[in-house]
Amino acid sequence: MVIISDLQQAITAIKNKQFEEAAILLSEVLSNKPNDVQARWLLVQSLENLGETASALDQLQSLLIHVRKDLPS
């Protein structure tokens, strides 16, 4: 039995233009791994495709905060 991760399912959903499903899956990924940059970026893209610009910008801000923490001083 093959178990596909939520992240892989979200990527497949995005490829199939199922952005609402992708957003749900990516939110679940981020609830367990809030520093997952790939998941957060994909969530930004999914929200933007759903026309949820304000939410996409909020997620983008969170993404930048996480990335900034990883940059050398």
Secondary structure, 3 states (H helix, E strand, C coil): CCCCCHHHHHHHHHHCCCHHHHHHHHHHHHHHCCCCHHHHHHHHHHHHHCCCHHHHHHHHHHHHHHHHHHCCC
